[in-house]
Amino acid sequence: DCLESEDPVDRRRHARLPLSVDLTVYSDRAGVVPGRVSDMSDSGFSAVLPLELSLGEVVRVELHLDSGVKISSAVVRNRTAFRHGFEFLPVSVLTPRP
């Protein structure tokens, strides 16, 4: 688990660790988008994509880790050109309600 930063200037809830893995983003607007993760924390990750996704867009992501493909949903929280910041969504957001 990543620990919370003790630096009061650091606004992140969780420490980010460098990570370089491929990912696939599934966007309703942009379709299937390949990308590369640059860092990850307990709550999200940054990735470089070949196009710009919209802020607030909810996407499905496949992270291609050494241990296998991990699937999650995430929301685009920030963007600087082609570098995107994603926040993982809780599983309850993914489950349809009866």
MODELLER restraints for C-alpha pairs under 7 A, 6 or more apart:
rsr = mdl.restraints
at = mdl.atoms
rsr.add(forms.Gaussian(group=physical.xy_distance, feature=features.Distance(at['CA:1:A'], at['CA:42:A']), mean=6.82, stdev=0.5))
rsr.add(forms.Gaussian(group=physical.xy_distance, feature=features.Distance(at['CA:2:A'], at['CA:14:A']), mean=6.04, stdev=0.5))
rsr.add(forms.Gaussian(group=physical.xy_distance, feature=features.Distance(at['CA:2:A'], at['CA:15:A']), mean=5.65, stdev=0.5))
rsr.add(forms.Gaussian(group=physical.xy_distance, feature=features.Distance(at['CA:2:A'], at['CA:41:A']), mean=6.41, stdev=0.5))
rsr.add(forms.Gaussian(group=physical.xy_distance, feature=features.Distance(at['CA:2:A'], at['CA:42:A']), mean=6.12, stdev=0.5))
rsr.add(forms.Gaussian(group=physical.xy_distance, feature=features.Distance(at['CA:3:A'], at['CA:14:A']), mean=5.90, stdev=0.5))
rsr.add(forms.Gaussian(group=physical.xy_distance, feature=features.Distance(at['CA:3:A'], at['CA:15:A']), mean=5.94, stdev=0.5))
rsr.add(forms.Gaussian(group=physical.xy_distance, feature=features.Distance(at['CA:4:A'], at['CA:13:A']), mean=5.70, stdev=0.5))
rsr.add(forms.Gaussian(group=physical.xy_distance, feature=features.Distance(at['CA:4:A'], at['CA:14:A']), mean=4.53, stdev=0.5))
rsr.add(forms.Gaussian(group=physical.xy_distance, feature=features.Distance(at['CA:4:A'], at['CA:15:A']), mean=5.75, stdev=0.5))
rsr.add(forms.Gaussian(group=physical.xy_distance, feature=features.Distance(at['CA:5:A'], at['CA:13:A']), mean=6.96, stdev=0.5))
rsr.add(forms.Gaussian(group=physical.xy_distance, feature=features.Distance(at['CA:5:A'], at['CA:14:A']), mean=6.29, stdev=0.5))
rsr.add(forms.Gaussian(group=physical.xy_distance, feature=features.Distance(at['CA:5:A'], at['CA:15:A']), mean=5.81, stdev=0.5))
rsr.add(forms.Gaussian(group=physical.xy_distance, feature=features.Distance(at['CA:14:A'], at['CA:41:A']), mean=5.94, stdev=0.5))
rsr.add(forms.Gaussian(group=physical.xy_distance, feature=features.Distance(at['CA:14:A'], at['CA:42:A']), mean=6.30, stdev=0.5))
rsr.add(forms.Gaussian(group=physical.xy_distance, feature=features.Distance(at['CA:14:A'], at['CA:43:A']), mean=6.86, stdev=0.5))
rsr.add(forms.Gaussian(group=physical.xy_distance, feature=features.Distance(at['CA:15:A'], at['CA:41:A']), mean=5.93, stdev=0.5))
rsr.add(forms.Gaussian(group=physical.xy_distance, feature=features.Distance(at['CA:16:A'], at['CA:39:A']), mean=6.08, stdev=0.5))
rsr.add(forms.Gaussian(group=physical.xy_distance, feature=features.Distance(at['CA:16:A'], at['CA:40:A']), mean=5.25, stdev=0.5))
rsr.add(forms.Gaussian(group=physical.xy_distance, feature=features.Distance(at['CA:16:A'], at['CA:41:A']), mean=4.59, stdev=0.5))
rsr.add(forms.Gaussian(group=physical.xy_distance, feature=features.Distance(at['CA:17:A'], at['CA:39:A']), mean=5.38, stdev=0.5))
rsr.add(forms.Gaussian(group=physical.xy_distance, feature=features.Distance(at['CA:17:A'], at['CA:40:A']), mean=5.44, stdev=0.5))
rsr.add(forms.Gaussian(group=physical.xy_distance, feature=features.Distance(at['CA:17:A'], at['CA:41:A']), mean=6.26, stdev=0.5))
rsr.add(forms.Gaussian(group=physical.xy_distance, feature=features.Distance(at['CA:18:A'], at['CA:38:A']), mean=6.09, stdev=0.5))
rsr.add(forms.Gaussian(group=physical.xy_distance, feature=features.Distance(at['CA:18:A'], at['CA:39:A']), mean=4.26, stdev=0.5))
rsr.add(forms.Gaussian(group=physical.xy_distance, feature=features.Distance(at['CA:18:A'], at['CA:40:A']), mean=6.58, stdev=0.5))
rsr.add(forms.Gaussian(group=physical.xy_distance, feature=features.Distance(at['CA:19:A'], at['CA:37:A']), mean=6.45, stdev=0.5))
rsr.add(forms.Gaussian(group=physical.xy_distance, feature=features.Distance(at['CA:19:A'], at['CA:38:A']), mean=5.21, stdev=0.5))
rsr.add(forms.Gaussian(group=physical.xy_distance, feature=features.Distance(at['CA:19:A'], at['CA:39:A']), mean=4.63, stdev=0.5))
rsr.add(forms.Gaussian(group=physical.xy_distance, feature=features.Distance(at['CA:19:A'], at['CA:40:A']), mean=6.44, stdev=0.5))
rsr.add(forms.Gaussian(group=physical.xy_distance, feature=features.Distance(at['CA:20:A'], at['CA:36:A']), mean=6.68, stdev=0.5))
rsr.add(forms.Gaussian(group=physical.xy_distance, feature=features.Distance(at['CA:20:A'], at['CA:37:A']), mean=5.36, stdev=0.5))
rsr.add(forms.Gaussian(group=physical.xy_distance, feature=features.Distance(at['CA:20:A'], at['CA:38:A']), mean=5.08, stdev=0.5))
rsr.add(forms.Gaussian(group=physical.xy_distance, feature=features.Distance(at['CA:20:A'], at['CA:39:A']), mean=6.94, stdev=0.5))
rsr.add(forms.Gaussian(group=physical.xy_distance, feature=features.Distance(at['CA:21:A'], at['CA:36:A']), mean=5.72, stdev=0.5))
rsr.add(forms.Gaussian(group=physical.xy_distance, feature=features.Distance(at['CA:21:A'], at['CA:37:A']), mean=5.31, stdev=0.5))
rsr.add(forms.Gaussian(group=physical.xy_distance, feature=features.Distance(at['CA:21:A'], at['CA:64:A']), mean=6.23, stdev=0.5))
rsr.add(forms.Gaussian(group=physical.xy_distance, feature=features.Distance(at['CA:21:A'], at['CA:65:A']), mean=6.44, stdev=0.5))
rsr.add(forms.Gaussian(group=physical.xy_distance, feature=features.Distance(at['CA:22:A'], at['CA:35:A']), mean=5.89, stdev=0.5))
rsr.add(forms.Gaussian(group=physical.xy_distance, feature=features.Distance(at['CA:22:A'], at['CA:36:A']), mean=4.52, stdev=0.5))
rsr.add(forms.Gaussian(group=physical.xy_distance, feature=features.Distance(at['CA:22:A'], at['CA:37:A']), mean=6.13, stdev=0.5))
rsr.add(forms.Gaussian(group=physical.xy_distance, feature=features.Distance(at['CA:22:A'], at['CA:63:A']), mean=6.46, stdev=0.5))
rsr.add(forms.Gaussian(group=physical.xy_distance, feature=features.Distance(at['CA:22:A'], at['CA:64:A']), mean=5.46, stdev=0.5))
rsr.add(forms.Gaussian(group=physical.xy_distance, feature=features.Distance(at['CA:23:A'], at['CA:34:A']), mean=6.02, stdev=0.5))
rsr.add(forms.Gaussian(group=physical.xy_distance, feature=features.Distance(at['CA:23:A'], at['CA:35:A']), mean=5.23, stdev=0.5))
rsr.add(forms.Gaussian(group=physical.xy_distance, feature=features.Distance(at['CA:23:A'], at['CA:36:A']), mean=5.70, stdev=0.5))
rsr.add(forms.Gaussian(group=physical.xy_distance, feature=features.Distance(at['CA:23:A'], at['CA:37:A']), mean=6.67, stdev=0.5))
rsr.add(forms.Gaussian(group=physical.xy_distance, feature=features.Distance(at['CA:23:A'], at['CA:61:A']), mean=6.83, stdev=0.5))
rsr.add(forms.Gaussian(group=physical.xy_distance, feature=features.Distance(at['CA:23:A'], at['CA:62:A']), mean=5.43, stdev=0.5))
rsr.add(forms.Gaussian(group=physical.xy_distance, feature=features.Distance(at['CA:23:A'], at['CA:63:A']), mean=4.55, stdev=0.5))
rsr.add(forms.Gaussian(group=physical.xy_distance, feature=features.Distance(at['CA:23:A'], at['CA:64:A']), mean=5.60, stdev=0.5))
rsr.add(forms.Gaussian(group=physical.xy_distance, feature=features.Distance(at['CA:24:A'], at['CA:32:A']), mean=6.84, stdev=0.5))
rsr.add(forms.Gaussian(group=physical.xy_distance, feature=features.Distance(at['CA:24:A'], at['CA:33:A']), mean=5.72, stdev=0.5))
rsr.add(forms.Gaussian(group=physical.xy_distance, feature=features.Distance(at['CA:24:A'], at['CA:34:A']), mean=4.58, stdev=0.5))
rsr.add(forms.Gaussian(group=physical.xy_distance, feature=features.Distance(at['CA:24:A'], at['CA:35:A']), mean=6.06, stdev=0.5))
rsr.add(forms.Gaussian(group=physical.xy_distance, feature=features.Distance(at['CA:24:A'], at['CA:61:A']), mean=5.70, stdev=0.5))
rsr.add(forms.Gaussian(group=physical.xy_distance, feature=features.Distance(at['CA:24:A'], at['CA:62:A']), mean=5.12, stdev=0.5))
rsr.add(forms.Gaussian(group=physical.xy_distance, feature=features.Distance(at['CA:24:A'], at['CA:63:A']), mean=6.77, stdev=0.5))
rsr.add(forms.Gaussian(group=physical.xy_distance, feature=features.Distance(at['CA:25:A'], at['CA:32:A']), mean=5.83, stdev=0.5))
rsr.add(forms.Gaussian(group=physical.xy_distance, feature=features.Distance(at['CA:25:A'], at['CA:33:A']), mean=4.99, stdev=0.5))
rsr.add(forms.Gaussian(group=physical.xy_distance, feature=features.Distance(at['CA:25:A'], at['CA:34:A']), mean=6.23, stdev=0.5))
rsr.add(forms.Gaussian(group=physical.xy_distance, feature=features.Distance(at['CA:25:A'], at['CA:59:A']), mean=6.59, stdev=0.5))
rsr.add(forms.Gaussian(group=physical.xy_distance, feature=features.Distance(at['CA:25:A'], at['CA:60:A']), mean=5.88, stdev=0.5))
rsr.add(forms.Gaussian(group=physical.xy_distance, feature=features.Distance(at['CA:25:A'], at['CA:61:A']), mean=4.58, stdev=0.5))
rsr.add(forms.Gaussian(group=physical.xy_distance, feature=features.Distance(at['CA:25:A'], at['CA:62:A']), mean=6.52, stdev=0.5))
rsr.add(forms.Gaussian(group=physical.xy_distance, feature=features.Distance(at['CA:26:A'], at['CA:32:A']), mean=4.77, stdev=0.5))
rsr.add(forms.Gaussian(group=physical.xy_distance, feature=features.Distance(at['CA:26:A'], at['CA:33:A']), mean=6.35, stdev=0.5))
rsr.add(forms.Gaussian(group=physical.xy_distance, feature=features.Distance(at['CA:26:A'], at['CA:59:A']), mean=5.70, stdev=0.5))
rsr.add(forms.Gaussian(group=physical.xy_distance, feature=features.Distance(at['CA:26:A'], at['CA:60:A']), mean=5.10, stdev=0.5))
rsr.add(forms.Gaussian(group=physical.xy_distance, feature=features.Distance(at['CA:26:A'], at['CA:61:A']), mean=6.21, stdev=0.5))
rsr.add(forms.Gaussian(group=physical.xy_distance, feature=features.Distance(at['CA:27:A'], at['CA:59:A']), mean=5.18, stdev=0.5))
rsr.add(forms.Gaussian(group=physical.xy_distance, feature=features.Distance(at['CA:27:A'], at['CA:60:A']), mean=6.93, stdev=0.5))
rsr.add(forms.Gaussian(group=physical.xy_distance, feature=features.Distance(at['CA:34:A'], at['CA:49:A']), mean=6.58, stdev=0.5))
rsr.add(forms.Gaussian(group=physical.xy_distance, feature=features.Distance(at['CA:35:A'], at['CA:47:A']), mean=6.51, stdev=0.5))
rsr.add(forms.Gaussian(group=physical.xy_distance, feature=features.Distance(at['CA:35:A'], at['CA:48:A']), mean=5.64, stdev=0.5))
rsr.add(forms.Gaussian(group=physical.xy_distance, feature=features.Distance(at['CA:35:A'], at['CA:49:A']), mean=4.59, stdev=0.5))
rsr.add(forms.Gaussian(group=physical.xy_distance, feature=features.Distance(at['CA:35:A'], at['CA:50:A']), mean=6.98, stdev=0.5))
rsr.add(forms.Gaussian(group=physical.xy_distance, feature=features.Distance(at['CA:36:A'], at['CA:47:A']), mean=5.32, stdev=0.5))
rsr.add(forms.Gaussian(group=physical.xy_distance, feature=features.Distance(at['CA:36:A'], at['CA:48:A']), mean=5.39, stdev=0.5))
rsr.add(forms.Gaussian(group=physical.xy_distance, feature=features.Distance(at['CA:36:A'], at['CA:49:A']), mean=6.80, stdev=0.5))
rsr.add(forms.Gaussian(group=physical.xy_distance, feature=features.Distance(at['CA:37:A'], at['CA:46:A']), mean=5.80, stdev=0.5))
rsr.add(forms.Gaussian(group=physical.xy_distance, feature=features.Distance(at['CA:37:A'], at['CA:47:A']), mean=4.12, stdev=0.5))
rsr.add(forms.Gaussian(group=physical.xy_distance, feature=features.Distance(at['CA:37:A'], at['CA:48:A']), mean=6.53, stdev=0.5))
rsr.add(forms.Gaussian(group=physical.xy_distance, feature=features.Distance(at['CA:38:A'], at['CA:46:A']), mean=5.65, stdev=0.5))
rsr.add(forms.Gaussian(group=physical.xy_distance, feature=features.Distance(at['CA:38:A'], at['CA:47:A']), mean=5.47, stdev=0.5))
rsr.add(forms.Gaussian(group=physical.xy_distance, feature=features.Distance(at['CA:39:A'], at['CA:45:A']), mean=5.58, stdev=0.5))
rsr.add(forms.Gaussian(group=physical.xy_distance, feature=features.Distance(at['CA:39:A'], at['CA:46:A']), mean=5.49, stdev=0.5))
rsr.add(forms.Gaussian(group=physical.xy_distance, feature=features.Distance(at['CA:40:A'], at['CA:46:A']), mean=6.50, stdev=0.5))
rsr.add(forms.Gaussian(group=physical.xy_distance, feature=features.Distance(at['CA:43:A'], at['CA:87:A']), mean=5.77, stdev=0.5))
rsr.add(forms.Gaussian(group=physical.xy_distance, feature=features.Distance(at['CA:43:A'], at['CA:88:A']), mean=5.64, stdev=0.5))
rsr.add(forms.Gaussian(group=physical.xy_distance, feature=features.Distance(at['CA:44:A'], at['CA:86:A']), mean=5.36, stdev=0.5))
rsr.add(forms.Gaussian(group=physical.xy_distance, feature=features.Distance(at['CA:44:A'], at['CA:87:A']), mean=4.19, stdev=0.5))
rsr.add(forms.Gaussian(group=physical.xy_distance, feature=features.Distance(at['CA:44:A'], at['CA:88:A']), mean=5.07, stdev=0.5))
rsr.add(forms.Gaussian(group=physical.xy_distance, feature=features.Distance(at['CA:45:A'], at['CA:85:A']), mean=5.99, stdev=0.5))
rsr.add(forms.Gaussian(group=physical.xy_distance, feature=features.Distance(at['CA:45:A'], at['CA:86:A']), mean=5.37, stdev=0.5))
rsr.add(forms.Gaussian(group=physical.xy_distance, feature=features.Distance(at['CA:45:A'], at['CA:87:A']), mean=6.69, stdev=0.5))
rsr.add(forms.Gaussian(group=physical.xy_distance, feature=features.Distance(at['CA:46:A'], at['CA:83:A']), mean=6.86, stdev=0.5))
rsr.add(forms.Gaussian(group=physical.xy_distance, feature=features.Distance(at['CA:46:A'], at['CA:84:A']), mean=5.55, stdev=0.5))
rsr.add(forms.Gaussian(group=physical.xy_distance, feature=features.Distance(at['CA:46:A'], at['CA:85:A']), mean=4.52, stdev=0.5))
rsr.add(forms.Gaussian(group=physical.xy_distance, feature=features.Distance(at['CA:46:A'], at['CA:86:A']), mean=6.09, stdev=0.5))
rsr.add(forms.Gaussian(group=physical.xy_distance, feature=features.Distance(at['CA:47:A'], at['CA:83:A']), mean=5.67, stdev=0.5))
rsr.add(forms.Gaussian(group=physical.xy_distance, feature=features.Distance(at['CA:47:A'], at['CA:84:A']), mean=5.39, stdev=0.5))
rsr.add(forms.Gaussian(group=physical.xy_distance, feature=features.Distance(at['CA:47:A'], at['CA:85:A']), mean=6.69, stdev=0.5))
rsr.add(forms.Gaussian(group=physical.xy_distance, feature=features.Distance(at['CA:48:A'], at['CA:82:A']), mean=5.52, stdev=0.5))
rsr.add(forms.Gaussian(group=physical.xy_distance, feature=features.Distance(at['CA:48:A'], at['CA:83:A']), mean=4.40, stdev=0.5))
rsr.add(forms.Gaussian(group=physical.xy_distance, feature=features.Distance(at['CA:48:A'], at['CA:84:A']), mean=6.19, stdev=0.5))
rsr.add(forms.Gaussian(group=physical.xy_distance, feature=features.Distance(at['CA:49:A'], at['CA:82:A']), mean=5.47, stdev=0.5))
rsr.add(forms.Gaussian(group=physical.xy_distance, feature=features.Distance(at['CA:49:A'], at['CA:83:A']), mean=6.52, stdev=0.5))
rsr.add(forms.Gaussian(group=physical.xy_distance, feature=features.Distance(at['CA:50:A'], at['CA:82:A']), mean=6.37, stdev=0.5))
rsr.add(forms.Gaussian(group=physical.xy_distance, feature=features.Distance(at['CA:51:A'], at['CA:82:A']), mean=6.01, stdev=0.5))
rsr.add(forms.Gaussian(group=physical.xy_distance, feature=features.Distance(at['CA:52:A'], at['CA:81:A']), mean=6.79, stdev=0.5))
rsr.add(forms.Gaussian(group=physical.xy_distance, feature=features.Distance(at['CA:52:A'], at['CA:82:A']), mean=5.61, stdev=0.5))
rsr.add(forms.Gaussian(group=physical.xy_distance, feature=features.Distance(at['CA:54:A'], at['CA:76:A']), mean=6.98, stdev=0.5))
rsr.add(forms.Gaussian(group=physical.xy_distance, feature=features.Distance(at['CA:55:A'], at['CA:76:A']), mean=5.17, stdev=0.5))
rsr.add(forms.Gaussian(group=physical.xy_distance, feature=features.Distance(at['CA:55:A'], at['CA:77:A']), mean=5.84, stdev=0.5))
rsr.add(forms.Gaussian(group=physical.xy_distance, feature=features.Distance(at['CA:55:A'], at['CA:78:A']), mean=6.20, stdev=0.5))
rsr.add(forms.Gaussian(group=physical.xy_distance, feature=features.Distance(at['CA:56:A'], at['CA:75:A']), mean=5.78, stdev=0.5))
rsr.add(forms.Gaussian(group=physical.xy_distance, feature=features.Distance(at['CA:56:A'], at['CA:76:A']), mean=5.12, stdev=0.5))
rsr.add(forms.Gaussian(group=physical.xy_distance, feature=features.Distance(at['CA:56:A'], at['CA:77:A']), mean=6.02, stdev=0.5))
rsr.add(forms.Gaussian(group=physical.xy_distance, feature=features.Distance(at['CA:57:A'], at['CA:75:A']), mean=5.53, stdev=0.5))
rsr.add(forms.Gaussian(group=physical.xy_distance, feature=features.Distance(at['CA:57:A'], at['CA:76:A']), mean=5.50, stdev=0.5))
rsr.add(forms.Gaussian(group=physical.xy_distance, feature=features.Distance(at['CA:58:A'], at['CA:73:A']), mean=6.96, stdev=0.5))
rsr.add(forms.Gaussian(group=physical.xy_distance, feature=features.Distance(at['CA:58:A'], at['CA:74:A']), mean=5.69, stdev=0.5))
rsr.add(forms.Gaussian(group=physical.xy_distance, feature=features.Distance(at['CA:58:A'], at['CA:75:A']), mean=4.35, stdev=0.5))
rsr.add(forms.Gaussian(group=physical.xy_distance, feature=features.Distance(at['CA:58:A'], at['CA:76:A']), mean=6.61, stdev=0.5))
rsr.add(forms.Gaussian(group=physical.xy_distance, feature=features.Distance(at['CA:59:A'], at['CA:73:A']), mean=5.65, stdev=0.5))
rsr.add(forms.Gaussian(group=physical.xy_distance, feature=features.Distance(at['CA:59:A'], at['CA:74:A']), mean=5.52, stdev=0.5))
rsr.add(forms.Gaussian(group=physical.xy_distance, feature=features.Distance(at['CA:59:A'], at['CA:75:A']), mean=6.19, stdev=0.5))
rsr.add(forms.Gaussian(group=physical.xy_distance, feature=features.Distance(at['CA:60:A'], at['CA:72:A']), mean=5.84, stdev=0.5))
rsr.add(forms.Gaussian(group=physical.xy_distance, feature=features.Distance(at['CA:60:A'], at['CA:73:A']), mean=4.35, stdev=0.5))
rsr.add(forms.Gaussian(group=physical.xy_distance, feature=features.Distance(at['CA:60:A'], at['CA:74:A']), mean=6.32, stdev=0.5))
rsr.add(forms.Gaussian(group=physical.xy_distance, feature=features.Distance(at['CA:61:A'], at['CA:71:A']), mean=5.70, stdev=0.5))
rsr.add(forms.Gaussian(group=physical.xy_distance, feature=features.Distance(at['CA:61:A'], at['CA:72:A']), mean=5.42, stdev=0.5))
rsr.add(forms.Gaussian(group=physical.xy_distance, feature=features.Distance(at['CA:61:A'], at['CA:73:A']), mean=5.86, stdev=0.5))
rsr.add(forms.Gaussian(group=physical.xy_distance, feature=features.Distance(at['CA:62:A'], at['CA:69:A']), mean=6.16, stdev=0.5))
rsr.add(forms.Gaussian(group=physical.xy_distance, feature=features.Distance(at['CA:62:A'], at['CA:70:A']), mean=5.57, stdev=0.5))
rsr.add(forms.Gaussian(group=physical.xy_distance, feature=features.Distance(at['CA:62:A'], at['CA:71:A']), mean=4.55, stdev=0.5))
rsr.add(forms.Gaussian(group=physical.xy_distance, feature=features.Distance(at['CA:62:A'], at['CA:72:A']), mean=6.65, stdev=0.5))
rsr.add(forms.Gaussian(group=physical.xy_distance, feature=features.Distance(at['CA:63:A'], at['CA:69:A']), mean=5.49, stdev=0.5))
rsr.add(forms.Gaussian(group=physical.xy_distance, feature=features.Distance(at['CA:63:A'], at['CA:70:A']), mean=5.11, stdev=0.5))
rsr.add(forms.Gaussian(group=physical.xy_distance, feature=features.Distance(at['CA:63:A'], at['CA:71:A']), mean=6.40, stdev=0.5))
rsr.add(forms.Gaussian(group=physical.xy_distance, feature=features.Distance(at['CA:64:A'], at['CA:70:A']), mean=6.66, stdev=0.5))
rsr.add(forms.Gaussian(group=physical.xy_distance, feature=features.Distance(at['CA:73:A'], at['CA:88:A']), mean=6.07, stdev=0.5))
rsr.add(forms.Gaussian(group=physical.xy_distance, feature=features.Distance(at['CA:73:A'], at['CA:89:A']), mean=5.61, stdev=0.5))
rsr.add(forms.Gaussian(group=physical.xy_distance, feature=features.Distance(at['CA:74:A'], at['CA:86:A']), mean=5.91, stdev=0.5))
rsr.add(forms.Gaussian(group=physical.xy_distance, feature=features.Distance(at['CA:74:A'], at['CA:87:A']), mean=5.28, stdev=0.5))
rsr.add(forms.Gaussian(group=physical.xy_distance, feature=features.Distance(at['CA:74:A'], at['CA:88:A']), mean=4.29, stdev=0.5))
rsr.add(forms.Gaussian(group=physical.xy_distance, feature=features.Distance(at['CA:74:A'], at['CA:89:A']), mean=5.08, stdev=0.5))
rsr.add(forms.Gaussian(group=physical.xy_distance, feature=features.Distance(at['CA:75:A'], at['CA:86:A']), mean=5.46, stdev=0.5))
rsr.add(forms.Gaussian(group=physical.xy_distance, feature=features.Distance(at['CA:75:A'], at['CA:87:A']), mean=5.36, stdev=0.5))
rsr.add(forms.Gaussian(group=physical.xy_distance, feature=features.Distance(at['CA:75:A'], at['CA:88:A']), mean=6.63, stdev=0.5))
rsr.add(forms.Gaussian(group=physical.xy_distance, feature=features.Distance(at['CA:75:A'], at['CA:89:A']), mean=6.92, stdev=0.5))
rsr.add(forms.Gaussian(group=physical.xy_distance, feature=features.Distance(at['CA:76:A'], at['CA:84:A']), mean=6.79, stdev=0.5))
rsr.add(forms.Gaussian(group=physical.xy_distance, feature=features.Distance(at['CA:76:A'], at['CA:85:A']), mean=5.96, stdev=0.5))
rsr.add(forms.Gaussian(group=physical.xy_distance, feature=features.Distance(at['CA:76:A'], at['CA:86:A']), mean=4.65, stdev=0.5))
rsr.add(forms.Gaussian(group=physical.xy_distance, feature=features.Distance(at['CA:76:A'], at['CA:87:A']), mean=6.62, stdev=0.5))
rsr.add(forms.Gaussian(group=physical.xy_distance, feature=features.Distance(at['CA:77:A'], at['CA:85:A']), mean=5.52, stdev=0.5))
rsr.add(forms.Gaussian(group=physical.xy_distance, feature=features.Distance(at['CA:77:A'], at['CA:86:A']), mean=5.51, stdev=0.5))
rsr.add(forms.Gaussian(group=physical.xy_distance, feature=features.Distance(at['CA:77:A'], at['CA:87:A']), mean=6.47, stdev=0.5))
rsr.add(forms.Gaussian(group=physical.xy_distance, feature=features.Distance(at['CA:78:A'], at['CA:84:A']), mean=5.82, stdev=0.5))
rsr.add(forms.Gaussian(group=physical.xy_distance, feature=features.Distance(at['CA:78:A'], at['CA:85:A']), mean=4.96, stdev=0.5))
rsr.add(forms.Gaussian(group=physical.xy_distance, feature=features.Distance(at['CA:79:A'], at['CA:85:A']), mean=6.11, stdev=0.5))
